[in-house]
Amino acid sequence: MSTPIIAELRHLPQVTGFTRFLAIEMAHRASIYGVARMSYSMMVYKTGVSQRTVIRHVHKLVALGVIRKYRVPRPGRNWEWNTYTFLIKYQKEPPAHLGSDNLAQIHPVMEERGKNFSLRTEITQLKRGLSFQTPGTDRYEESQREIQRLRALLGDPP
Protein backbone atom coordinates (compact mmCIF):
# COMPACT_ATOMS: atom_id res chain seq x y z
CA MET A 1 0.00 0.00 0.00
CA SER A 2 3.03 2.25 -0.12
CA THR A 3 2.54 3.37 -3.73
CA PRO A 4 0.14 6.30 -3.07
CA ILE A 5 2.26 7.55 -0.18
CA ILE A 6 5.44 7.40 -2.26
CA ALA A 7 3.71 9.19 -5.14
CA GLU A 8 2.75 12.04 -2.82
CA LEU A 9 6.24 12.20 -1.28
CA ARG A 10 7.74 12.67 -4.74
CA HIS A 11 5.53 15.73 -5.28
CA LEU A 12 6.46 17.48 -2.04
CA PRO A 13 9.00 20.22 -2.87
CA GLN A 14 10.15 20.61 0.75
CA VAL A 15 11.22 16.96 1.03
CA THR A 16 14.44 16.50 -0.94
CA GLY A 17 17.59 14.41 -1.06
CA PHE A 18 18.23 11.91 1.68
CA THR A 19 15.16 13.05 3.61
CA ARG A 20 12.97 11.98 0.68
CA PHE A 21 14.85 8.68 0.39
CA LEU A 22 14.32 7.97 4.09
CA ALA A 23 10.63 8.89 3.87
CA ILE A 24 10.19 6.53 0.89
CA GLU A 25 11.91 3.70 2.80
CA MET A 26 9.53 4.33 5.70
CA ALA A 27 6.55 4.40 3.32
CA HIS A 28 7.50 0.95 2.05
CA ARG A 29 6.71 -0.38 5.54
CA ALA A 30 3.50 1.64 6.00
CA SER A 31 0.04 0.14 6.26
CA ILE A 32 -3.01 1.31 4.32
CA TYR A 33 -3.56 3.82 7.13
CA GLY A 34 -0.10 5.32 6.70
CA VAL A 35 1.30 3.84 9.91
CA ALA A 36 4.83 2.42 9.86
CA ARG A 37 6.69 0.76 12.69
CA MET A 38 10.41 0.91 12.11
CA SER A 39 13.42 0.97 14.41
CA TYR A 40 16.38 3.24 13.89
CA SER A 41 18.59 0.21 13.35
CA MET A 42 16.30 -0.95 10.53
CA MET A 43 16.48 2.51 8.94
CA VAL A 44 20.28 2.44 9.24
CA TYR A 45 20.34 -0.96 7.56
CA LYS A 46 18.00 0.15 4.74
CA THR A 47 19.77 3.44 4.03
CA GLY A 48 23.41 2.67 4.79
CA VAL A 49 24.10 5.79 6.87
CA SER A 50 24.81 6.36 10.55
CA GLN A 51 22.12 6.27 13.20
CA ARG A 52 22.68 9.93 14.02
CA THR A 53 21.98 10.88 10.37
CA VAL A 54 18.76 8.85 10.41
CA ILE A 55 17.63 10.49 13.65
CA ARG A 56 18.38 13.95 12.26
CA HIS A 57 16.33 13.32 9.10
CA VAL A 58 13.44 11.77 11.03
CA HIS A 59 13.32 14.95 13.12
CA LYS A 60 13.33 16.96 9.88
CA LEU A 61 10.37 14.96 8.54
CA VAL A 62 8.51 15.58 11.80
CA ALA A 63 9.30 19.32 11.62
CA LEU A 64 8.06 19.47 8.01
CA GLY A 65 4.79 17.85 9.03
CA VAL A 66 5.26 14.82 6.81
CA ILE A 67 5.17 12.29 9.65
CA ARG A 68 4.25 12.15 13.31
CA LYS A 69 6.43 10.06 15.58
CA TYR A 70 5.24 8.42 18.75
CA ARG A 71 6.51 5.65 20.95
CA VAL A 72 4.41 2.63 21.83
CA PRO A 73 5.40 0.69 24.97
CA ARG A 74 6.11 -2.97 24.38
CA PRO A 75 4.15 -5.04 26.92
CA GLY A 76 6.39 -6.94 29.31
CA ARG A 77 9.57 -5.37 27.91
CA ASN A 78 11.71 -2.44 28.95
CA TRP A 79 11.78 -0.81 25.50
CA GLU A 80 9.32 0.87 23.15
CA TRP A 81 8.52 0.78 19.44
CA ASN A 82 8.97 3.83 17.27
CA THR A 83 5.77 4.26 15.30
CA TYR A 84 5.32 6.80 12.51
CA THR A 85 2.13 8.07 10.92
CA PHE A 86 2.22 9.84 7.56
CA LEU A 87 0.35 13.12 7.83
CA ILE A 88 0.39 13.99 4.13
CA LYS A 89 -2.79 13.59 2.11
CA TYR A 90 -2.70 10.58 -0.18
CA GLN A 91 -5.18 8.40 -2.01
CA LYS A 92 -6.05 5.45 0.23
CA GLU A 93 -7.12 3.23 -2.68
CA PRO A 94 -4.58 2.14 -5.31
CA PRO A 95 -4.88 4.00 -8.63
CA ALA A 96 -6.98 2.30 -11.31
CA HIS A 97 -3.94 1.69 -13.53
CA LEU A 98 -2.43 -0.52 -10.81
CA GLY A 99 -5.42 -2.85 -10.63
CA SER A 100 -5.39 -6.54 -11.49
CA ASP A 101 -7.16 -5.89 -14.82
CA ASN A 102 -3.85 -4.78 -16.30
CA LEU A 103 -1.82 -7.69 -14.98
CA ALA A 104 -1.70 -9.41 -18.38
CA GLN A 105 -0.32 -6.23 -19.96
CA ILE A 106 2.46 -6.04 -17.40
CA HIS A 107 3.24 -9.78 -17.38
CA PRO A 108 2.75 -11.40 -20.82
CA VAL A 109 3.39 -14.89 -19.38
CA MET A 110 0.06 -14.71 -17.55
CA GLU A 111 -1.68 -13.75 -20.80
CA GLU A 112 -0.28 -16.87 -22.51
CA ARG A 113 -1.68 -19.10 -19.78
CA GLY A 114 -4.97 -17.30 -20.15
CA LYS A 115 -8.43 -18.47 -19.28
CA ASN A 116 -7.70 -22.22 -19.35
CA PHE A 117 -5.01 -21.88 -16.70
CA SER A 118 -7.30 -20.09 -14.26
CA LEU A 119 -10.17 -22.53 -14.88
CA ARG A 120 -7.91 -25.52 -14.26
CA THR A 121 -6.63 -23.88 -11.07
CA GLU A 122 -10.18 -23.32 -9.88
CA ILE A 123 -11.11 -26.94 -10.63
CA THR A 124 -8.08 -28.13 -8.64
CA GLN A 125 -9.04 -25.97 -5.68
CA LEU A 126 -12.62 -27.21 -5.74
CA LYS A 127 -11.41 -30.82 -5.81
CA ARG A 128 -9.21 -30.18 -2.79
CA GLY A 129 -12.17 -28.63 -0.99
CA LEU A 130 -14.26 -31.76 -1.62
CA SER A 131 -12.00 -33.73 0.71
CA PHE A 132 -13.20 -31.53 3.60
CA GLN A 133 -16.89 -31.93 2.78
CA THR A 134 -19.33 -34.72 3.51
CA PRO A 135 -20.68 -36.50 0.39
CA GLY A 136 -24.39 -35.98 -0.06
CA THR A 137 -24.54 -32.52 1.55
CA ASP A 138 -25.77 -29.52 -0.38
CA ARG A 139 -22.32 -27.91 -0.39
CA TYR A 140 -20.69 -31.09 -1.71
CA GLU A 141 -23.23 -31.38 -4.54
CA GLU A 142 -22.85 -27.69 -5.37
CA SER A 143 -19.07 -28.11 -5.64
CA GLN A 144 -19.52 -31.15 -7.90
CA ARG A 145 -21.85 -29.18 -10.21
CA GLU A 146 -19.35 -26.29 -10.31
CA ILE A 147 -16.52 -28.66 -11.27
CA GLN A 148 -18.64 -30.11 -14.07
CA ARG A 149 -19.56 -26.62 -15.29
CA LEU A 150 -15.92 -25.52 -15.38
CA ARG A 151 -14.89 -28.71 -17.18
CA ALA A 152 -17.57 -28.06 -19.79
CA LEU A 153 -16.15 -24.57 -20.33
CA LEU A 154 -12.73 -26.12 -20.90
CA GLY A 155 -14.12 -28.81 -23.19
CA ASP A 156 -12.78 -31.58 -20.95
CA PRO A 157 -14.73 -34.85 -20.69
CA PRO A 158 -16.42 -35.41 -17.28
C-alpha positions as CSV (number, residue, x, y, z in Angstrom):
1,M,0.0,0.0,0.0
2,S,3.0,2.3,-0.1
3,T,2.5,3.4,-3.7
4,P,0.1,6.3,-3.1
5,I,2.3,7.6,-0.2
6,I,5.4,7.4,-2.3
7,A,3.7,9.2,-5.1
8,E,2.7,12.0,-2.8
9,L,6.2,12.2,-1.3
10,R,7.7,12.7,-4.7
11,H,5.5,15.7,-5.3
12,L,6.5,17.5,-2.0
13,P,9.0,20.2,-2.9
14,Q,10.2,20.6,0.7
15,V,11.2,17.0,1.0
16,T,14.4,16.5,-0.9
17,G,17.6,14.4,-1.1
18,F,18.2,11.9,1.7
19,T,15.2,13.1,3.6
20,R,13.0,12.0,0.7
21,F,14.9,8.7,0.4
22,L,14.3,8.0,4.1
23,A,10.6,8.9,3.9
24,I,10.2,6.5,0.9
25,E,11.9,3.7,2.8
26,M,9.5,4.3,5.7
27,A,6.6,4.4,3.3
28,H,7.5,0.9,2.1
29,R,6.7,-0.4,5.5
30,A,3.5,1.6,6.0
31,S,0.0,0.1,6.3
32,I,-3.0,1.3,4.3
33,Y,-3.6,3.8,7.1
34,G,-0.1,5.3,6.7
35,V,1.3,3.8,9.9
36,A,4.8,2.4,9.9
37,R,6.7,0.8,12.7
38,M,10.4,0.9,12.1
39,S,13.4,1.0,14.4
40,Y,16.4,3.2,13.9
41,S,18.6,0.2,13.4
42,M,16.3,-0.9,10.5
43,M,16.5,2.5,8.9
44,V,20.3,2.4,9.2
45,Y,20.3,-1.0,7.6
46,K,18.0,0.1,4.7
47,T,19.8,3.4,4.0
48,G,23.4,2.7,4.8
49,V,24.1,5.8,6.9
50,S,24.8,6.4,10.6
51,Q,22.1,6.3,13.2
52,R,22.7,9.9,14.0
53,T,22.0,10.9,10.4
54,V,18.8,8.8,10.4
55,I,17.6,10.5,13.7
56,R,18.4,14.0,12.3
57,H,16.3,13.3,9.1
58,V,13.4,11.8,11.0
59,H,13.3,15.0,13.1
60,K,13.3,17.0,9.9
61,L,10.4,15.0,8.5
62,V,8.5,15.6,11.8
63,A,9.3,19.3,11.6
64,L,8.1,19.5,8.0
65,G,4.8,17.9,9.0
66,V,5.3,14.8,6.8
67,I,5.2,12.3,9.7
68,R,4.3,12.2,13.3
69,K,6.4,10.1,15.6
70,Y,5.2,8.4,18.8
71,R,6.5,5.6,20.9
72,V,4.4,2.6,21.8
73,P,5.4,0.7,25.0
74,R,6.1,-3.0,24.4
75,P,4.2,-5.0,26.9
76,G,6.4,-6.9,29.3
77,R,9.6,-5.4,27.9
78,N,11.7,-2.4,29.0
79,W,11.8,-0.8,25.5
80,E,9.3,0.9,23.1
81,W,8.5,0.8,19.4
82,N,9.0,3.8,17.3
83,T,5.8,4.3,15.3
84,Y,5.3,6.8,12.5
85,T,2.1,8.1,10.9
86,F,2.2,9.8,7.6
87,L,0.3,13.1,7.8
88,I,0.4,14.0,4.1
89,K,-2.8,13.6,2.1
90,Y,-2.7,10.6,-0.2
91,Q,-5.2,8.4,-2.0
92,K,-6.1,5.4,0.2
93,E,-7.1,3.2,-2.7
94,P,-4.6,2.1,-5.3
95,P,-4.9,4.0,-8.6
96,A,-7.0,2.3,-11.3
97,H,-3.9,1.7,-13.5
98,L,-2.4,-0.5,-10.8
99,G,-5.4,-2.9,-10.6
100,S,-5.4,-6.5,-11.5
101,D,-7.2,-5.9,-14.8
102,N,-3.9,-4.8,-16.3
103,L,-1.8,-7.7,-15.0
104,A,-1.7,-9.4,-18.4
105,Q,-0.3,-6.2,-20.0
106,I,2.5,-6.0,-17.4
107,H,3.2,-9.8,-17.4
108,P,2.8,-11.4,-20.8
109,V,3.4,-14.9,-19.4
110,M,0.1,-14.7,-17.5
111,E,-1.7,-13.7,-20.8
112,E,-0.3,-16.9,-22.5
113,R,-1.7,-19.1,-19.8
114,G,-5.0,-17.3,-20.1
115,K,-8.4,-18.5,-19.3
116,N,-7.7,-22.2,-19.4
117,F,-5.0,-21.9,-16.7
118,S,-7.3,-20.1,-14.3
119,L,-10.2,-22.5,-14.9
120,R,-7.9,-25.5,-14.3
121,T,-6.6,-23.9,-11.1
122,E,-10.2,-23.3,-9.9
123,I,-11.1,-26.9,-10.6
124,T,-8.1,-28.1,-8.6
125,Q,-9.0,-26.0,-5.7
126,L,-12.6,-27.2,-5.7
127,K,-11.4,-30.8,-5.8
128,R,-9.2,-30.2,-2.8
129,G,-12.2,-28.6,-1.0
130,L,-14.3,-31.8,-1.6
131,S,-12.0,-33.7,0.7
132,F,-13.2,-31.5,3.6
133,Q,-16.9,-31.9,2.8
134,T,-19.3,-34.7,3.5
135,P,-20.7,-36.5,0.4
136,G,-24.4,-36.0,-0.1
137,T,-24.5,-32.5,1.5
138,D,-25.8,-29.5,-0.4
139,R,-22.3,-27.9,-0.4
140,Y,-20.7,-31.1,-1.7
141,E,-23.2,-31.4,-4.5
142,E,-22.9,-27.7,-5.4
143,S,-19.1,-28.1,-5.6
144,Q,-19.5,-31.2,-7.9
145,R,-21.8,-29.2,-10.2
146,E,-19.4,-26.3,-10.3
147,I,-16.5,-28.7,-11.3
148,Q,-18.6,-30.1,-14.1
149,R,-19.6,-26.6,-15.3
150,L,-15.9,-25.5,-15.4
151,R,-14.9,-28.7,-17.2
152,A,-17.6,-28.1,-19.8
153,L,-16.2,-24.6,-20.3
154,L,-12.7,-26.1,-20.9
155,G,-14.1,-28.8,-23.2
156,D,-12.8,-31.6,-20.9
157,P,-14.7,-34.9,-20.7
158,P,-16.4,-35.4,-17.3
